[in-house]
Amino acid sequence: MYAVTFKESARRELYALPAKTIVRITTVIDRLAANPRPRGVLKLKGTGETLWRIRVGDYRIVYAIEDSVLVVNVRRIGDRKDVYE
């Protein structure tokens, strides 16, 4: 199992969302602990580091995977039109 950590700004982005959306997103994040590369995940291109994203409706979760220490670090959570900026 991977440990899931949050960048502080990602935690603030999560708690600024509507309550029903928070439940949906936290469910997906909890599943990332067991499988950080589930079906539907995409590797982001054009970033200085290796980042991954997964869809949750109109929202996206952007995260990094550190396989050597078994950590999934959530970097951004937001609406699909804003999260990649």
N, C-alpha and C positions, 0 to 999 in steps of 0.2 A: 504494500500500500504506500502511496505517495502522501506526503504531508502537503496540505494546501495553505499557502500564505497569501496575504493581500498587500499590495502597495497601499499606503494610507489613502492616496487619492482615489484608488479603485473602491476602497471601502466606503468612502464618502459618496461616490457615484452610485453605488449599490443602494445605500440607505436613502438617497434622494428620489428613488423610483417609487411608483405605487406599490402598495402592500401585496397585491396579487402577483405582480411582476417579480417582486423580491422572492417570493416563495418559489416561483418557477425557476428563477436563475440560481438560487441556492441549491435547489434539487440537482440541477445540471452540474454545478460546481462540486457538490458532494460526490457525484459519480466520477468526476475527473480524478479523484483520489485512487480509485480502483483501476481506471483505464484512462490515462491522459491523452491518448490518441484514439478517441472513439470514431465510429463511422460519421462522416459529415464534417470532420474537422479539416481545416485548410492551413497550410504553412504560408505565412505572409512573406511576400517578396519585397525587396527594396528597403529593408530595415537593416540597421547595423548589427542586429543580433537576431537569433532565431526565435521568432514569435509565431504563435498559433492562434487561430480564432475558431470559435464555435458559435453557431446561430441559436438563438432562443427567441423565436418569433421575429419581431422587428429589432431586437436587441442583439448585440454582439459582446462576447467575452473574449478579450485578448489576453493571452497568457504565455509564459515561458516555462519550459520543462527542463529541469536539471536532473538528468538521469543518474549522474554520479552520486548524488546525495538524496535521491528520491523526493524531490520537491517540485510542486507546481506553484508558480508564483503568478497570481492574477494581477495584470498591469492596468487594464482598462475595462470598464463596463459602460455601455452606452447605446444609444440609438444608432442604427446602421449608418445614418447619414452624417453622424458627428464623430464616431469612435475612431476613425482612421486619421483624423487631422492631427 
